[in-house]
Amino acid sequence: MIRNPADAVDAPKPEKKEMRALNNPETAWLIEVIRGTPFHIPVLLAITTGMRRGEFLALRWSEVSLQRSLASVARSIEQTNEG
């Protein structure tokens, strides 16, 4: 085969879903539902800091100071087609 016939075709792009922020009643409900679960602290941190998903997932304990109520956002990760 001299050339790849698939090179002439554009692969379809996945649809991007529109993001929507939770309103106050939804936020209160979510916090109540996850209270006491392993998700409570991570979700509470995500809700109260406004970090993007990739920033939150890349956060390391070395970048968090509980004594100073401080988290340093130093990196972000994103999912790609390769994984």
Secondary structure by P-SEA (a helix, b strand, c coil): cccccccccccccccccbbbbbcaaaaaaaaaaaccccaaaaaaaaaaccccaaaaaaccccccccccccccccbbbbbcccc
